[in-house]
Amino acid sequence: MVFDDIRNIYKAELSDDQFDKLGAFINRETGIKMPPAKKVMVQARLKKRLKELGIPTFEAYLQYVFGKDGIESEVVHVFDAISTNKTDFFREPVHFSFLKEHVLPEFKAKNNSSTLKVWSAACSSGEEPYTLAMSISEFLGGGKDFDFRIHGTDISTLILKMALNAVFTEERLRPAVPEYLVRKYFMKSTDAVKRTYRAVPELRQKMSFSRVNFMDESYPLSEKFDVIFCRNVLIYFDRNVQEAVVQKICRYLKPGGYFFHGHSESLIGMNLPLKNVRPTVFQKI
């Protein structure tokens, strides 16, 4: 009987009506657009969840998701499943060059004894915040001109666990990270088969992570930041949602602080407390 249930799960299909209901819920709760083209992806990813729970059909699974227990405990797994976590070390490198050439020298000149606070607002599995940490550490060159902290957030709890663990495959590191930085900031696993690397404790201790859903009215953040990276996540939202999200994010950016967005995104025409200082780089007014 168990084997029959497993076979049924592999055969399970998400109907158009079921996808529409689930997609409307996801869009309302997360802001993520769910066009029909995403149906195959959603079905494939959620089948893994059906198998974990031993639920044979999508009809039964959606009854569970939208029931009292599911709304409280299962919805987060749905969001984990539909989240897109494309990321790389030193992605869009011009941003890290601007950080080191303009933002960090400016902070050093004005805030000798302050702590630089950076928010990686869609941190995924951690490549962006650890790139930020390496960039800032290299700028400081072992000096103590100022301290820094980096806070990463994402809607996916599973991906945040990966970021916190800070273990990356060799394929993720190379060739994106220069060899001298790999040797300086990562420890190679003793397992020759896995070929993984973990960020050194000196970087990990600069990090903190928490879950944030951009659609919430306010975010569970207790501080304001000098720099915010919010890159390649706005593309998943409609234009009106993009503007509302950036407006909320700006509440957590200090006056004069810097906001970075992805090169495939645009803030043109939005009513925001930001001025454009470089392509895809803004400063809070």
N, C-alpha and C positions, 0 to 999 in steps of 0.2 A: 504493500500500500504506500509506503514511503517513497519507493522508486517511482510509482505512478504519479505521485504528487510532484516529484522533481521533474519528471518528463512534462507534466502539464505546465510547470513554470517556464520551461524552455520554449514551450509552444505559445505561451501567453502573448496576446497582442493588445495594444492600447487602441481602442476605437477612436474615431474622430471626435465623437461626442465626449468621451472621457478625456481626451487630450485638450479639447476646448475648455472643459470645466477646470482641469488642472492648470492649464496655461493661464486662464483668467485669474485664478487664485495666486499663482506665482507672480504674475505681473502686478497685481494689486498689492501683494505683500513685499515684493522685492524691487519692483520697478523694471525688472528684466523683461524685455520684449520676447514674446513666445509665438513667432509666426509658424504656420503649418510646416515649414521646412525643418523645424526642430523636432518634429514628432518622432522620427526614427532614432535620433540621439537620445531623447528622453526615455523612450521605450527601452532602449538597450541599457541605459544606465540604471533605470529603476528595476529591471529584471534582476539585477544583482541583489537589490534590497528585498525583492519578493523571495528570492532563494534564502537569504539570511533569516527571514521571518517565517519561512515555510508557508507562505500565502500563495495559492495556486493561480489566481487570476487577478487582473487589474481591477476588475469590478470589486472584488473583496478587499483589495488593497486600498482603493479610494474610499470605501466605506469605513475602513479603519482610520485612514488619514483624516477624514472629515468628521469622525466621531470625537467624543470628548477626550478620550485617552490619546488619540492620534494628534489632535491639535496641540496638546500639551507636550508630547514627547517625540512624535514622528516627523512633524513638519520640518524640523531642523535637518533631518536626514534627506528629505526631498530637496531642500535648498543645497545641501552638500552635493547631491547627485547632479543637479542642473548647473552648478557653478562652472564657469570656464576658467581654468587656471593656467593660461598661457603666460609664461614669464621667462626671463633670462637674466643672468648676471650682465651688468653694464649695458642693459637694453637702452637704446637711444642715448648713446654716450655723450652727446653734446650737453645734456643736462648735468652730468657729473663734472664735465669740464667747467660749466658755468658756476656750479657750486664751489669748486676749488679755486677758481680764478676771481670770483666776484663776491659770492655770498659769505664764504668763510673768512676771507680777509676783512670784509666789512664787519662781521660779527666780532672778530678778534680785536679790531680797533675800538669798537664801542663797548664791549662787554668782557673786559679782561678776566673778571672773576665769576662770570655767569656760566650757567650750563646751557648749551645749545640743545634745544628740544625739537626733534624731527618726527613727523607723523608720516608713515607709509600707509596711505589710506586704503589701499587694495593690495595688500602685501603678498597674497597667494602663499606659495611654499617657502618664501623667505629670501629669494634671490635679490629682490630690490633692497630690503633693509640691510642685508649683509653687504651689498655693494656700497650702500651709503656709509656703513660703518668703516669699511676699508678705505673709502675715499677720504673720510674725515680723519681717520687715523694716519693716513699717509700725509695729509696736509699738516697735521700736528708734528709728525716726524719724531715721535717719542717725547715731545715737549709737553708742558703742562699749561699752555696758554689759556685753555678753557677745557671744561669737561663736556661730554655730550651724552644724550640719551635718545634712543630711537624706539618709537612705539609703532607696532604693526597691527593693523586690523583687517579683517575679512569677514564675509558672511558665512564662510564654511568653517565649521569647527574642526573637521578632519584636516583641512589644509593648514589650519593654525597649529595643530599638533606637529605637523611636519616642520613648519617654520621654527617652532620652539625647539625641536630636537636638533635642527641645524645640521642634518646629515644629507650630503649631496653625492650623487653618482659622479664618476669621473667624466662621463659624457656631458653632465650639466656644467661642470667646472671648465673643462677644456674644449675649445680654445678660447672661450669667452673671458676667462680670468688669466691675466699674464702669469707666466710660470713663477716669477719671483713673488707674486702675491699669494699664489697657491702654497708655496713653501713657507711663507711668513704667517699666513692666517688660517691654514687648515692642517688638520692632523689626519694622516692616512690610516685607514683601518688595517689591522693586522690580518684581516681575512682577504687573502689574495683573490678569492673568487668573486666576492661582492664588489671590490674595487670602489669603496666609498671613502668620503672625506667628511670630517666634522669641523665646523668652525671652532677656533681656539676659544678657551674660556674668556680671554680678554675681550673678545667681540661679543660672546653670548651674554656676558654680564651687563652689557650696554643695552640689552634688548628687553622689551616687554611686549606682550601680545594680548589682544582681547577681541571678542566678536562684536562687530558693528553692522547693523542693517541700515543702509543709507535711507531707507524709506521711513525709519522712525522719526518722530518729531524732533527729538534731540538725541544726542549720543552719550553713552556712559563714559565720558572723558572728563577728568577732573582738572585739566590744565590747558593752557593755550600753547601754541607751538610757533617756533621761529621759521620753520620750513615745513611745507606739506607737499608730498608727492601724491598726486591722485591721477594716475596714468592708465590709459587703456581700459577703463571701466565704464566711463561715460558713454562709450559707443554702444553699450547694451541697453541704454535708456532712450525713451522718446525725448524730444527737445525740451518740452516743458518740465519733464522730470529732471533732466540734466541741470537746468537752471535752478530748480528748487534744491537739488542736492548740493550744488556748489555754494549756494547761499548759506545753507546750513553748515557746510564745512568751513566757510569763512568765519563763522562765529568762533572757531577754535584757532584762528590764525591771528597772531599779534599784529598790531599796526606796524607797517614796514616789513612784515614778514613776507616770505616768498611762496608762491603757489606754482607748481609744475603740473601740466597735463600732457597727455600723449599727443604725438604729432598727427595722429589720425582723428583728433578731436578738435572742436572749435568752440570758443566762448564768445565769438563775435555777435554783437547785438543783444547780449544778455545784460540785465540790470544787476551788476555786481559791484562790490566795494573794492575793485581791483583795477590797476593800471598795467598795461602791457609794456614790459621792459625788454623782452626778446621774444621771438617766435616761441609760443607755448610756455613762456615764463611770465608770471604776473607778480605784482607787489601790492600788498594791501594798502589802501589809501588811508 
